[in-house]
Each structure stands twice: as structure tokens, then as C-alpha cells.
């Protein structure tokens, strides 16, 4: 009988020990759950902050890119397109779609009438991207026939005027290779220096005008 009581006491003590361990584990898990909830809340707040910052950044980029490009198109063409920028989610990534807009209709830039507007828009996008770089690289931009598809003497003269304005406003040196679509006197009016390259007997000859 005494032996049975002793065994029962030992068993009871073991069960008490298990109970205390379970209570300790429960308390630890409650602390972990509480910490996890705090961490989850912080992550949710951080995610919302990132989403808000991303949205604001997209809005600023949208304004910056579309505004500069639309101004460039307006400076060159009498009936210009406007550039519309849309940020869309594809394959869990943010992508940027560009459209030309005129008279309320949107078109794919590559499907627009003539490639001249695409040349002007491409140049403006390059300038917009360069102007947003921090820190900016050297203030020199080298272009190889960037407006080769642009037709019309008046449009090409307005391009030269636009390049001169951009160069002065942004303090950037523009070195451009281009085919002759305006009189030499017009080029000399808008450029600091003009060099003419001629090839004779497979020998290139460069002359400053």
C-alpha cells in the first residue's frame, strides 16, 4: 500500500512537472505570437510605405517623362502628338507603356504616321532619363543621326533650335552627326561649331564651316 502511494506521488510530481513545462511553453509561444503580430504589423506598414513611395515615384516619372517629351514634340511639329505614359503590372513586374495621343486618340508610336515623331520622342526620352540621373554623368551627349527620319526643312530647323535651347538650359554639350537637311547657314546659326565631312578617293576630309 505504501509503495503504491509512493508511486502515485512520483507520478503526480511528474505530471506537475509536465504541466509546468507546458505552461512555460505556452507563455513562450504567447510571447512569440505577440512578437510575430508586431513584426507582421511592421511589415504591413513597410509594405504600404513602399507601395505609396512607388506610386508617387511613378507619378513623378510619368509627369517628368511625358512633359519633357510632349514639349519636344510641340517644339518641332505644328500638329504634334503628346506622349502618354502608363505604368502597368505584368508578370508581377511594373512595366511602362508609351503612347502617342492626338485629338483624344492613342496610337502605338511605331504605328504613328512617319518615324520622325519617334526620333524626336526617343531623343527627348534620352534627355529625360539623363536629367534624372543622380549623380549625373559628364555633361556631354553624343548622337549619331538621331533625327534621320525627320522630314521637312522647317522641322529640322526647329530641331536645331530645340537642341540649342536644351544645351543652354541643362548646361550640356551636344555632339551630333547628322545629314544635311537645312542650309549650312541655318546650322551655323544654332550650333557653336559645324564641321563638314566629305569623302574623295576614299579619303575623308573634314572642314570647319
Phi and psi restraints in degrees (value plus and minus 20) as a CYANA .aco file:
   2 UNK   PHI     -82.0   -42.0
   2 UNK   PSI     -58.7   -18.7
   3 UNK   PHI     -85.7   -45.7
   3 UNK   PSI     -58.9   -18.9
   4 UNK   PHI     -85.7   -45.7
   4 UNK   PSI     -62.9   -22.9
   5 UNK   PHI     -82.2   -42.2
   5 UNK   PSI     -59.8   -19.8
   6 UNK   PHI     -84.9   -44.9
   6 UNK   PSI     -60.8   -20.8
   7 UNK   PHI     -84.8   -44.8
   7 UNK   PSI     -59.7   -19.7
   8 UNK   PHI     -85.1   -45.1
   8 UNK   PSI     -59.9   -19.9
   9 UNK   PHI     -83.3   -43.3
   9 UNK   PSI     -63.3   -23.3
  10 UNK   PHI     -81.7   -41.7
  10 UNK   PSI     -62.7   -22.7
  11 UNK   PHI     -84.3   -44.3
  11 UNK   PSI     -59.8   -19.8
  12 UNK   PHI     -84.4   -44.4
  12 UNK   PSI     -61.0   -21.0
  13 UNK   PHI     -84.5   -44.5
  13 UNK   PSI     -59.2   -19.2
  14 UNK   PHI     -82.9   -42.9
  14 UNK   PSI     -63.0   -23.0
  15 UNK   PHI     -85.9   -45.9
  15 UNK   PSI     -56.0   -16.0
  16 UNK   PHI     -83.5   -43.5
  16 UNK   PSI     -61.7   -21.7
  17 UNK   PHI     -82.0   -42.0
  17 UNK   PSI     -62.8   -22.8
  18 UNK   PHI     -82.6   -42.6
  18 UNK   PSI     -61.7   -21.7
  19 UNK   PHI     -82.2   -42.2
  19 UNK   PSI     -63.7   -23.7
  20 UNK   PHI     -83.4   -43.4
  20 UNK   PSI     -58.9   -18.9
  21 UNK   PHI     -85.6   -45.6
  21 UNK   PSI     -61.5   -21.5
  22 UNK   PHI     -82.8   -42.8
  22 UNK   PSI     -62.8   -22.8
  23 UNK   PHI     -83.6   -43.6
  23 UNK   PSI     -59.5   -19.5
  24 UNK   PHI     -83.5   -43.5
  24 UNK   PSI     -64.8   -24.8
  25 UNK   PHI     -81.4   -41.4
  25 UNK   PSI     -61.2   -21.2
  26 UNK   PHI     -82.2   -42.2
  26 UNK   PSI     -63.5   -23.5
  27 UNK   PHI     -82.8   -42.8
  27 UNK   PSI     -61.1   -21.1
  28 UNK   PHI     -85.6   -45.6
  28 UNK   PSI     -62.2   -22.2
  29 UNK   PHI     -85.7   -45.7
  29 UNK   PSI     -55.3   -15.3
  30 UNK   PHI     -84.4   -44.4
  30 UNK   PSI     -59.9   -19.9
  31 UNK   PHI     -84.2   -44.2
  31 UNK   PSI     -62.8   -22.8
  32 UNK   PHI     -84.0   -44.0
  32 UNK   PSI     -61.3   -21.3
  33 UNK   PHI     -82.4   -42.4
  33 UNK   PSI     -62.5   -22.5
  34 UNK   PHI     -83.1   -43.1
  34 UNK   PSI     -63.9   -23.9
  35 UNK   PHI     -84.6   -44.6
  35 UNK   PSI     -59.4   -19.4
  36 UNK   PHI     -84.4   -44.4
  36 UNK   PSI     -58.9   -18.9
  37 UNK   PHI     -83.8   -43.8
  37 UNK   PSI     -61.6   -21.6
  38 UNK   PHI     -82.6   -42.6
  38 UNK   PSI     -65.1   -25.1
  39 UNK   PHI     -82.5   -42.5
  39 UNK   PSI     -62.3   -22.3
  40 UNK   PHI     -82.2   -42.2
  40 UNK   PSI     -61.5   -21.5
  41 UNK   PHI     -83.5   -43.5
  41 UNK   PSI     -61.7   -21.7
  42 UNK   PHI     -85.1   -45.1
  42 UNK   PSI     -60.9   -20.9
  43 UNK   PHI     -84.3   -44.3
  43 UNK   PSI     -59.8   -19.8
  44 UNK   PHI     -85.0   -45.0
  44 UNK   PSI     -60.8   -20.8
  45 UNK   PHI     -84.0   -44.0
  45 UNK   PSI     -63.8   -23.8
  46 UNK   PHI     -83.4   -43.4
  46 UNK   PSI     -60.7   -20.7
  47 UNK   PHI     -82.0   -42.0
  47 UNK   PSI     -60.8   -20.8
  48 UNK   PHI     -87.3   -47.3
  48 UNK   PSI     -58.8   -18.8
  49 UNK   PHI     -83.0   -43.0
  49 UNK   PSI     -65.3   -25.3
  50 UNK   PHI     -81.3   -41.3
  50 UNK   PSI     -62.2   -22.2
  51 UNK   PHI     -82.6   -42.6
  51 UNK   PSI     -62.8   -22.8
  52 UNK   PHI     -86.0   -46.0
  52 UNK   PSI     -64.9   -24.9
  53 UNK   PHI     -82.1   -42.1
  53 UNK   PSI     -63.0   -23.0
  54 UNK   PHI     -80.4   -40.4
  54 UNK   PSI     -62.2   -22.2
  55 UNK   PHI     -85.1   -45.1
  55 UNK   PSI     -64.5   -24.5
  56 UNK   PHI     -83.2   -43.2
  56 UNK   PSI     -60.3   -20.3
  57 UNK   PHI     -83.4   -43.4
  57 UNK   PSI     -63.5   -23.5
  58 UNK   PHI     -81.6   -41.6
  58 UNK   PSI     -61.3   -21.3
  59 UNK   PHI     -83.5   -43.5
  59 UNK   PSI     -61.7   -21.7
  60 UNK   PHI     -86.8   -46.8
  60 UNK   PSI     -62.7   -22.7
  61 UNK   PHI     -82.6   -42.6
  61 UNK   PSI     -62.3   -22.3
  62 UNK   PHI     -79.1   -39.1
  62 UNK   PSI     -65.9   -25.9
  63 UNK   PHI     -87.3   -47.3
  63 UNK   PSI     -66.2   -26.2
  64 UNK   PHI     -81.7   -41.7
  64 UNK   PSI     -69.8   -29.8
  65 UNK   PHI     -87.7   -47.7
  65 UNK   PSI     -70.0   -30.0
  66 UNK   PHI     -86.9   -46.9
  66 UNK   PSI     -57.2   -17.2
  67 UNK   PHI     -87.3   -47.3
  67 UNK   PSI     -69.2   -29.2
  68 UNK   PHI     -83.8   -43.8
  68 UNK   PSI     -64.8   -24.8
  69 UNK   PHI     -86.8   -46.8
  69 UNK   PSI     -62.0   -22.0
  70 UNK   PHI     -83.5   -43.5
  70 UNK   PSI     -58.4   -18.4
  71 UNK   PHI     -84.5   -44.5
  71 UNK   PSI     -58.9   -18.9
  72 UNK   PHI     -85.2   -45.2
  72 UNK   PSI     -63.5   -23.5
  73 UNK   PHI     -83.7   -43.7
  73 UNK   PSI     -58.9   -18.9
  74 UNK   PHI     -86.9   -46.9
  74 UNK   PSI     -51.8   -11.8
  75 UNK   PHI     -92.7   -52.7
  75 UNK   PSI     -41.6    -1.6
  76 UNK   PHI    -123.5   -83.5
  76 UNK   PSI     -60.1   -20.1
  77 UNK   PHI    -128.0   -88.0
  77 UNK   PSI     127.0   167.0
  78 UNK   PHI     -97.3   -57.3
  78 UNK   PSI     -49.8    -9.8
  79 UNK   PHI    -144.5  -104.5
  79 UNK   PSI      52.8    92.8
  80 UNK   PHI     -99.5   -59.5
  80 UNK   PSI     137.0   177.0
  81 UNK   PHI     -99.8   -59.8
  81 UNK   PSI     142.0   182.0
  82 UNK   PHI    -131.0   -91.0
  82 UNK   PSI     128.7   168.7
  83 UNK   PHI    -113.9   -73.9
  83 UNK   PSI     109.5   149.5
  84 UNK   PHI    -131.8   -91.8
  84 UNK   PSI     111.5   151.5
  85 UNK   PHI    -134.2   -94.2
  85 UNK   PSI     109.0   149.0
  86 UNK   PHI    -149.3  -109.3
  86 UNK   PSI     110.6   150.6
  87 UNK   PHI    -118.4   -78.4
  87 UNK   PSI     106.6   146.6
  88 UNK   PHI    -150.0  -110.0
  88 UNK   PSI     136.1   176.1
  89 UNK   PHI    -117.5   -77.5
  89 UNK   PSI     101.2   141.2
  90 UNK   PHI    -156.9  -116.9
  90 UNK   PSI     111.7   151.7
  91 UNK   PHI      31.5    71.5
  91 UNK   PSI      22.8    62.8
  92 UNK   PHI      41.6    81.6
  92 UNK   PSI       4.5    44.5
  93 UNK   PHI    -151.7  -111.7
  93 UNK   PSI     131.2   171.2
  94 UNK   PHI    -109.5   -69.5
  94 UNK   PSI     103.0   143.0
  95 UNK   PHI    -140.1  -100.1
  95 UNK   PSI     137.7   177.7
  96 UNK   PHI    -133.4   -93.4
  96 UNK   PSI     103.7   143.7
  97 UNK   PHI    -124.5   -84.5
  97 UNK   PSI     116.9   156.9
  98 UNK   PHI    -136.0   -96.0
  98 UNK   PSI     115.4   155.4
  99 UNK   PHI    -153.9  -113.9
  99 UNK   PSI     128.5   168.5
 100 UNK   PHI    -111.9   -71.9
 100 UNK   PSI     114.7   154.7
 101 UNK   PHI    -144.6  -104.6
 101 UNK   PSI     112.6   152.6
 102 UNK   PHI    -172.9  -132.9
 102 UNK   PSI     111.3   151.3
 103 UNK   PHI      36.4    76.4
 103 UNK   PSI      14.5    54.5
 104 UNK   PHI      62.3   102.3
 104 UNK   PSI     -19.3    20.7
 105 UNK   PHI    -129.2   -89.2
 105 UNK   PSI     116.1   156.1
 106 UNK   PHI    -122.4   -82.4
 106 UNK   PSI     117.2   157.2
 107 UNK   PHI    -154.9  -114.9
 107 UNK   PSI     135.8   175.8
 108 UNK   PHI     -88.3   -48.3
 108 UNK   PSI     106.9   146.9
 109 UNK   PHI     -72.0   -32.0
 109 UNK   PSI     -58.2   -18.2
 110 UNK   PHI     -92.5   -52.5
 110 UNK   PSI     -34.8     5.2
 111 UNK   PHI    -119.6   -79.6
 111 UNK   PSI     -19.5    20.5
 112 UNK   PHI     -89.6   -49.6
 112 UNK   PSI     142.8   182.8
 113 UNK   PHI     -88.6   -48.6
 113 UNK   PSI      92.8   132.8
 114 UNK   PHI      60.0   100.0
 114 UNK   PSI     136.3   176.3
 115 UNK   PHI    -117.9   -77.9
 115 UNK   PSI     -27.9    12.1
 116 UNK   PHI     -75.6   -35.6
 116 UNK   PSI     -67.3   -27.3
 117 UNK   PHI     -80.1   -40.1
 117 UNK   PSI     -53.1   -13.1
 118 UNK   PHI     -86.6   -46.6
 118 UNK   PSI     -59.7   -19.7
 119 UNK   PHI     -80.6   -40.6
 119 UNK   PSI     -65.4   -25.4
 120 UNK   PHI     -85.8   -45.8
 120 UNK   PSI     -63.6   -23.6
 121 UNK   PHI     -84.4   -44.4
 121 UNK   PSI     -59.8   -19.8
 122 UNK   PHI     -82.4   -42.4
 122 UNK   PSI     -62.4   -22.4
 123 UNK   PHI     -83.0   -43.0
 123 UNK   PSI     -65.3   -25.3
 124 UNK   PHI     -83.4   -43.4
 124 UNK   PSI     -58.5   -18.5
 125 UNK   PHI     -84.0   -44.0
 125 UNK   PSI     -57.5   -17.5
 126 UNK   PHI     -84.7   -44.7
 126 UNK   PSI     -62.9   -22.9
 127 UNK   PHI     -85.2   -45.2
 127 UNK   PSI     -61.7   -21.7
 128 UNK   PHI     -82.3   -42.3
 128 UNK   PSI     -61.7   -21.7
 129 UNK   PHI     -85.6   -45.6
 129 UNK   PSI     -63.0   -23.0
 130 UNK   PHI     -83.0   -43.0
 130 UNK   PSI     -61.2   -21.2
 131 UNK   PHI     -88.5   -48.5
 131 UNK   PSI     -40.4    -0.4
 132 UNK   PHI    -112.1   -72.1
 132 UNK   PSI     -26.5    13.5
 133 UNK   PHI     -92.1   -52.1
 133 UNK   PSI     115.0   155.0
 134 UNK   PHI    -153.7  -113.7
 134 UNK   PSI      98.9   138.9
 135 UNK   PHI     -92.7   -52.7
 135 UNK   PSI     137.6   177.6
 136 UNK   PHI     -94.4   -54.4
 136 UNK   PSI     126.8   166.8
 137 UNK   PHI     -92.6   -52.6
 137 UNK   PSI    -190.9  -150.9
 138 UNK   PHI     -77.5   -37.5
 138 UNK   PSI     122.9   162.9
 139 UNK   PHI     -99.1   -59.1
 139 UNK   PSI      34.3    74.3
 140 UNK   PHI    -156.7  -116.7
 140 UNK   PSI     107.3   147.3
 141 UNK   PHI    -140.8  -100.8
 141 UNK   PSI     105.3   145.3
 142 UNK   PHI    -127.3   -87.3
 142 UNK   PSI     106.3   146.3
 143 UNK   PHI    -143.9  -103.9
 143 UNK   PSI     117.9   157.9
 144 UNK   PHI    -133.5   -93.5
 144 UNK   PSI      78.9   118.9
 145 UNK   PHI      27.9    67.9
 145 UNK   PSI      38.5    78.5
 146 UNK   PHI     -90.4   -50.4
 146 UNK   PSI     -37.7     2.3
 147 UNK   PHI    -140.9  -100.9
 147 UNK   PSI      15.7    55.7
 148 UNK   PHI     -86.1   -46.1
 148 UNK   PSI     -42.0    -2.0
 149 UNK   PHI    -114.4   -74.4
 149 UNK   PSI     -21.2    18.8
 150 UNK   PHI    -100.0   -60.0
 150 UNK   PSI     104.2   144.2
 151 UNK   PHI    -125.3   -85.3
 151 UNK   PSI     137.5   177.5
 152 UNK   PHI      76.6   116.6
 152 UNK   PSI     108.6   148.6
 153 UNK   PHI     -84.7   -44.7
 153 UNK   PSI     -60.7   -20.7
 154 UNK   PHI     -83.3   -43.3
 154 UNK   PSI     -62.9   -22.9
 155 UNK   PHI     -84.1   -44.1
 155 UNK   PSI     -60.8   -20.8
 156 UNK   PHI     -88.4   -48.4
 156 UNK   PSI     -53.9   -13.9
 157 UNK   PHI     -87.4   -47.4
 157 UNK   PSI     -59.2   -19.2
 158 UNK   PHI     -86.9   -46.9
 158 UNK   PSI     -50.9   -10.9
 159 UNK   PHI     -83.2   -43.2
 159 UNK   PSI     -65.1   -25.1
 160 UNK   PHI     -81.3   -41.3
 160 UNK   PSI     -59.6   -19.6
 161 UNK   PHI     -84.8   -44.8
 161 UNK   PSI     -59.8   -19.8
 162 UNK   PHI     -84.0   -44.0
 162 UNK   PSI     -62.8   -22.8
 163 UNK   PHI     -82.2   -42.2
 163 UNK   PSI     -60.9   -20.9
 164 UNK   PHI     -83.1   -43.1
 164 UNK   PSI     -62.5   -22.5
 165 UNK   PHI     -84.0   -44.0
 165 UNK   PSI     -65.3   -25.3
 166 UNK   PHI     -82.6   -42.6
 166 UNK   PSI     -62.3   -22.3
 167 UNK   PHI     -79.6   -39.6
 167 UNK   PSI     -61.9   -21.9
 168 UNK   PHI     -93.8   -53.8
 168 UNK   PSI     -60.9   -20.9
 169 UNK   PHI     -89.6   -49.6
 169 UNK   PSI     -60.8   -20.8
 170 UNK   PHI    -118.8   -78.8
 170 UNK   PSI     -19.9    20.1
 171 UNK   PHI      34.3    74.3
 171 UNK   PSI      29.0    69.0
 172 UNK   PHI    -140.9  -100.9
 172 UNK   PSI     119.3   159.3
 173 UNK   PHI    -109.3   -69.3
 173 UNK   PSI     108.2   148.2
 174 UNK   PHI    -133.0   -93.0
 174 UNK   PSI     100.0   140.0
 175 UNK   PHI    -130.3   -90.3
 175 UNK   PSI      97.4   137.4
 176 UNK   PHI    -150.1  -110.1
 176 UNK   PSI     114.3   154.3
 177 UNK   PHI    -118.2   -78.2
 177 UNK   PSI     106.8   146.8
 178 UNK   PHI    -168.6  -128.6
 178 UNK   PSI     133.7   173.7
 179 UNK   PHI    -102.3   -62.3
 179 UNK   PSI     137.1   177.1
 180 UNK   PHI    -101.4   -61.4
 180 UNK   PSI      94.8   134.8
 181 UNK   PHI    -146.7  -106.7
 181 UNK   PSI     -20.0    20.0
 182 UNK   PHI    -154.2  -114.2
 182 UNK   PSI     139.4   179.4
 183 UNK   PHI     -78.6   -38.6
 183 UNK   PSI     131.8   171.8
 184 UNK   PHI     -79.7   -39.7
 184 UNK   PSI     -55.0   -15.0
 185 UNK   PHI     -82.4   -42.4
 185 UNK   PSI     -53.7   -13.7
 186 UNK   PHI     -90.0   -50.0
 186 UNK   PSI     -62.9   -22.9
 187 UNK   PHI     -81.1   -41.1
 187 UNK   PSI     -62.6   -22.6
 188 UNK   PHI     -87.7   -47.7
 188 UNK   PSI     -44.0    -4.0
 189 UNK   PHI     -90.4   -50.4
 189 UNK   PSI     -55.0   -15.0
 190 UNK   PHI    -122.9   -82.9
 190 UNK   PSI     -37.3     2.7
 191 UNK   PHI    -124.5   -84.5
 191 UNK   PSI     127.4   167.4
 192 UNK   PHI     -88.3   -48.3
 192 UNK   PSI     -60.4   -20.4
 193 UNK   PHI    -162.6  -122.6
 193 UNK   PSI     123.3   163.3
 194 UNK   PHI    -148.8  -108.8
 194 UNK   PSI     109.2   149.2
 195 UNK   PHI    -138.1   -98.1
 195 UNK   PSI     116.3   156.3
 196 UNK   PHI    -127.7   -87.7
 196 UNK   PSI     111.6   151.6
 197 UNK   PHI    -133.3   -93.3
 197 UNK   PSI     104.2   144.2
 198 UNK   PHI    -145.3  -105.3
 198 UNK   PSI     127.5   167.5
 199 UNK   PHI    -134.7   -94.7
 199 UNK   PSI     104.6   144.6
 200 UNK   PHI    -154.8  -114.8
 200 UNK   PSI     104.8   144.8
 201 UNK   PHI      34.7    74.7
 201 UNK   PSI      22.1    62.1
 202 UNK   PHI      45.1    85.1
 202 UNK   PSI      -1.8    38.2
 203 UNK   PHI    -137.4   -97.4
 203 UNK   PSI     106.7   146.7
 204 UNK   PHI    -103.5   -63.5
 204 UNK   PSI     115.3   155.3
 205 UNK   PHI    -145.6  -105.6
 205 UNK   PSI     103.6   143.6
 206 UNK   PHI    -130.3   -90.3
 206 UNK   PSI     108.9   148.9
 207 UNK   PHI    -148.3  -108.3
 207 UNK   PSI     115.8   155.8
 208 UNK   PHI    -103.6   -63.6
 208 UNK   PSI     109.5   149.5
